[in-house]
Structures are given as C-alpha cells and as structure tokens.
C-alpha cells in the first residue's frame, strides 16, 4: 500500500518569490508560519524539503492559492512590463496591505481582459487622440465633455462622498474599473494599471474623499499621457515635482475639477481679488466649486491670478493646517457588506461578470469564483444592484 510522503519538494526559488512578493522579511514570514528562521531559510535555499502539511499555511500567510506551491516555476503575472517594473522596483517599501491591494486589482484586470472578452476601451482611445491634438485646458475640457459632466454635476453636490461617486460613475461608465481599497496612505494614495481592454484605477479609502477625486483624475491622466503609475503624496500633492509627467497629470486633474471658464466666471461675478485678498478668494471658490483649497490655489497660480511667492506662502499655510487634522476616518456604512463589496470590486466589473453569466459566456461557478463570494451572498448582491 502506498503511503503519503510528509515532504514535498517546493521549488526554492518559488518559495522565496512568494515571500518577497508579499513584502515579508524572512523573520516576519517565519513568525507568521510559526517555524524557525533557520528552518525557513533552509527551505528557501533548497537545503531541506518543505513539509507538505505546511503548504496550506504557506497559502494563508503568503496570500497565494495552494496550487501555486505545486508549480515548477514562478507563475507569470498578467500585467504590463512597465507596471511590473514599477511594482518590483518599489516592493520593499510596501507593506503586505498595499501589495494585496495591487494583487486584487491585477486579478480583476486579468479576469476581465482574458475571460469577459470585450473590445478595446474606446474612451481612452479617443482621449489619447485628443491628447495628441490638444493641450492643457482644451484637453481637460474635452475629457470632461466626453464623460458627460457639466458645471451643475461637478459643483452642485456638496457631499464629498457623493461627489466622488459622480466622478467614479462617469469613469466606470466608460469602461474604466475603479476600486477603493484600504492600505497605508504614506505608501500610496492610488495606482493605475493600464490595459487596452480593462484599465483599472485603485483609490485609497484611508484618504479624504476630495483627495481621492484628485487622485482618480491624476491616474486618468497617466492613462492618457503614458500608462501605469503608483503614486504617493509626493507625486500627487507636490506641484513643484521635477517629473514633467507628474506635473502634466496634476495640471490635468486640476483643470478637469475646475475648468478655466468656471473660475473666470466666478471671479468676475463675485468680484473676487486673488492678489489682494487671497484667503477670501480661496475660501469662496472652495465653497462654490466644491473642491479642496489646494486645488483652488493651484488653479489660481497656473491661470496667473497670483504670483509664485503668494502661491508658495499660502500653500505652506494649507499644508501646516492639513497636517494638524485628525486622521481621516472612512464614512460609516453601518457595516453594510454590499456597499463595501461594491467599492472593493468595482460596480462595473460586477455588472460585467453578471452580464457574461446571463449571456452564457461563463458558468454560475465562474461567477462565484470571479467575485469570490458564496452562492447565498450572490443572490442578495443581485437584488441590491
């Protein structure tokens, strides 16, 4: 009678990759796996075989499917070479929370482009053509028009969460998946993974809603001008960045939020005087245009309503005040699983999966697997969409 061996020879390179790709040191991983550091080191060097009973624990700690540890080589992550380079160049500065958020986005994008079988994103194709033929204000105005937004929609709602949803809905209606996930804000405010069929943007729920709107448009700028991005507060909030691409994306985001015609009209009608009464001008425009003080200040500067010394001094004041604010707490949803689930997975992706099922392109079990939910949860989710 055959007996099951107590060891299985996992490829040492694969084992080390699984640990490093979640952001754990050998010491951290050994602690979570409840093994000696020396023992884990021997597994990774191939000096001793990994006990088969540890595969389930490896899967749990490294957030990888158990089948991954039965492969002969490192699996290919279905992402663009440029985003892979971005990720692994910076991976040592990311905690597992950030890496898991990236992985979730990659999984959704992979499923969408490989399984759901739809055509290239036409909105981004048009936007790239516009970017080649237009510059600065004209481009932003054209993109806002393409998204079907106007002044009433952009400034009419004073609730920042609902304002964020207006922008998210506009982008998702154009086939751009938008996920909101929680990870350390000091590591990343958001990232963009480009794909012709399934472009995806991830926002950080630990950030303020108005800041998330700016990040969303900044990442859209990356899609239009270049491709992929992982952005932190330096690239998104530092408008004096030496990186010309980041400057372009910041300008684009600001011009989308406050088109030049909006700000000119308000300054004229309300007889505002930016140069002589900047504080009043900023606070008034923030209230009317429903955007952050930093965005208003930057727009006043880029449109030459104020000089650089004024901008620098007032921006410093804003940053000092911002640093004293309490840590942002996400708006309570009453523990509503379905609201959180929709934010974490992109409403458009959920609809695309359900539509594929209704058209018999994927099975019922595929739906459960793609959305990572139970059958009973799926029925309740459908009734809420």
N, C-alpha and C positions, 0 to 999 in steps of 0.2 A: 504493500500500500504506500502511495506517495505521501510524503509529508511536506507541509508548507515551511519554507525556509524562514528564519527570523530576520534575515537581512535581505536588502535589495540594493543593488549597485546603482545608485543615482549618479548620473554624470556630475562630477565635482564642479565643473565649470557652470553647469546649470544651477546647482545648489547655491553657489556663490552669487550668481546673477540674480536669483530670486531674492536673496537677502539684500543685495545692494540696490536693487530696483524698487524696494520699498523704503529705502533710506535708513536701514538699521546698521549699526556697527556690529562687530562680532559679539561684543559684550552684551549689547542690548538684545540681540537675537537669542543668544544663549540663555539669557534670563527669561525671556518670554517662552522659549522652548523647554525651559526647565532642564537644561543639560549643562555640563561643564564647558567652559570656554575652550579648553584644550580639546575636548571631545568634538565640538562643532568644527574647530579648526582642522582636525584630522579628517572629518567628513568632507570638508571643502577641498582639502588637498588630495583626497583620494587615498589616504593612508589607511583608513578603516571604512568599512561599508556602513551605510546608514540603516538603522533598524527599520524594517517595513512598518512597524507599529507607529513610527514617528511621522509617516507621510501625512496622515490626517492632521496632525499638529502643525506640520510644516505648511500645509494648505491654509490652515486657520491663521497662523501668525503672518505669513507672507502674502495673504490675500490672493492666492492663486488656486486654480482648480487642481484637484488631486491628480488628474490626468497629466498635468504639466510635468510632474515629477517622474513620470514614466517615459518621457520623451528622451531621445538620444542626443538632442541638441537644443540650444536656446531657440524658442519659437520666434518667428518674425512678427513684430508688432506692426499692424497695418496702418502706419502713419507716414506722412511725408518725410523724406530725409531731412528737410530743414527743421521740422518740429522735433524730430528725434534728436538732432544735434543740439537744439535749444534745451531740451529736457535733460539730456545726459551731461551736458556741459554744466548745468546748474543743480543737478540732482543732489549733490552733497549738502546744499544749502536748504533743501526742502525736508520737512518732517513727513512722516507717513500720511498725515491727513491731506496734505497738498498732493502728494503722489497718488493717493487713492482717488482724489477728485479728478486728476488728469486721466487716470485709468478708466474711470467711469465714462468720461467724455469720449475717450478713444473707443471704448466698447460700443457706445451708442452710434458713433460715426461709422464704425466698421459694419455693424448690423444694417444700418441704413443704406450704405452705398453698395454692400455686397449682396444683400438679401431682398431689400424692398424694391430694387430695380426701377428707379426713376431717372429722368434725364438730368442733364447739367443744369445748374442753377442759373436761370435766365436773368434774374435781378442783378446778380453780381457781374454777369457778362455785360449787361448794359452799363452798370456802374463803372466798370473798368474802361469801357469805351468813352464814357463821359469824362473820366479822369485823364484820358489821353488828349481830350479836346478842350477841356475846361480847367480853370484854376481857381483856387481859393473860394471866394464867396459864390461864384457861379456854380461850381461843383456841388457845394453843400446845399444850395437852393434846389438844384436839380434832384439830388438824392432825397431831400425832404418831400418834394413833389412826387417822386416815384413811390415813396412809402405811403402816399395818400394822406399826408398830415398837413394841417394848416394852423394859423395862429390860435384859433379857438381851441383846437385839440391840444396844442402844445402848451398853452398858458392857462386854459380855462379851469383845470382841476388843481386845487391847492393841496390835495393829499399826495405826498411824495410817493407813497407806495402805489397808488392808482396811476400816478404819472409814469412811474417806472413800467407798470403793466401796459400802458399805452404804447410806449416805445418797444417793449418786448413783443407785444401782439403784432405791431407793424412789421418788425423784422421777421417774426416767425411766419407771418402770412406770405412772406417772400421766400420761404424755404430755408431760413437760417435757424438752426436749433439753438435755443438759449436755455442754459441750465443755471440754476442758482444752488450753489453748494457751500458748505462751511469749511474753511481752512484758515490757518493763521494769516492775519491781514498783513503782517510785516514781511511775509514771504511772497505774496502775490495778491493783487487786487482783482486780477482776472487774466484769462488767456484765450487765445483764438487758435483753432486748428483748422486750417483751410483744406477744403476739398471741393472739386468742381460740382459734385453732386450733393454732398452733405456737409456744408460748412457749419462749424459749431463754436459757440462762444460760451464761456463759463464765467459767471459773476460770483463774487464772494459775499455770502449772506452776513458775514461779520462786518461788512462795510455799510455806511449810511446809504439809504435808498437814492438820494440825489447823486451821491458819488458813483453809485452803481450805474446810473443813467449815463454819466460821462464816460465811465469805463466801457459800457456797452458800445457807445458810438466811437470811442477810441479804437476798440477792437475791430469794429466795422471798417474803420479807416485802414487798418492793417490788411484786411481782406482786399480792399480796393487798390491800395498802393503797392502791396508786396505779397503778403501771405500769412505766415504764422507769427505768433507772439506769446510771450509770457511776461506780463507787465506788473511791476511793483509801484510803490508810491513815487519813486524817483522818476520813472519814465512817464507816469500819468500826471503827477502833480507838479513836477519840476518843469516849468515852461521855459527855462533857460538851458535845457539839455543841449549838449553838443551834438546829439544824434539828430540829424536832419529828418529822418523818417519819423521819429517820435514827435518832433515839432510839427510836422505835417499832420500827423494823426490827432494831436492836441488841437491844432487850429481847426481841423475838420470837425471834430466833436463840438467845439465851442460855437462854430458857425452854424451847425445843424440845430443846436439848442437855442441860439439867439441869432437868427438871420439878420443881416445888416439892416434891412428895411424895418424890422421890429424896433431895434434900438434907436435908429434915427427918428422914427416917428414918435416914440415915447419921449425922447429928449426934447424934441421940438414942441409937442403938445403940452408937456408938463413944465416946460421952460426950466429944465434942469441945467446945472452949470458944473460939469465934471471937474474942470480945472480949479475952480474956486470953492466948490463945496462937494468934494468927492464922496465923503461919508454919506451925505443925504442922497446923492445921486445913486450910489450903490444900493443902499437900503431900499430906496423907492423902486428901483428896477428889479431887485430880488423879489419884492412883494408882488409886483405886477407881472413879471415874466416867469415867476415860479421856478427859479434856478438858484444855484449856490452863489455866494458872494464872490468866490474865486473865479467862477466862470464870467460873471458880470465884469469884474475888474480886468480880467484878461482881454475881454472883448473891447472894453473901453480903450485899452492900451493898443491892441492890434489895429483898431479903427482910428487911431491917432487923436482920440479925445483927451488923452492925458499923456504926459511925458514919462520916460523911463524912471526918473527919480521918484515921481509920485507913485507909480506902479510898485516899485521896489519897497518903498516905505510902508504903503498900505498893505501890501502882500505880507510883509513881515508881521504887521499887527494882526492880520487874519490868522496867520499860522500860529502865533502865540496864543490867541484865543481858542483856536481849534484844538491845540494840544492840551488845553485845560478842561475840555469837555469830557464827561464820563464816557467810558467805553460803550459803544453802540450795542443796544440790545435789539435783536430781531423782533419785529412786530408779532405779538402773540396771536396764534391761530386757534387757541382753545384746544390744542392737542389734536387738531384735525389732520389725520393721516393723509387724506386725499389731497388737501391743499399742498402739504409738504411734498407728497409724491409727485404731483404735477410740476412743482417748481424744480425738483431734483432731476426730473427726467425729460423736461420739455413737453409742453402740451402738444406741439406739432408732431414730435416723434411718437407720442402715444397714439394720436389720431392716425398717423401713417401706418403704424403696426396694426391697429384695429381695421383700417381700410384694406390692408393687404390680406387680412384674415377673411373679411367679408367677400373679397374677390377671389377667394380660394387660392391665393398665392402662397400662403403659409398655413400651417395647421394650428389647431387650438393649443396644442402643447408648445408649439413655437412661440405663441403669444405669451404664455406663462413664462417661458424661458427668457424671451427678449425683455419683458418688463420686470422679470424677477419677482413675480407675485404668485400667490396661491389662487386656486380656482374660485374660491368664495370671495376673495378680495376683488378679482376681476369683474365679477357680476356687479358688485357695489360701485366699482370705479366707473363702469359703463353708464350706470344710472345717474352719475354725477357730472358726466361730461356733456 
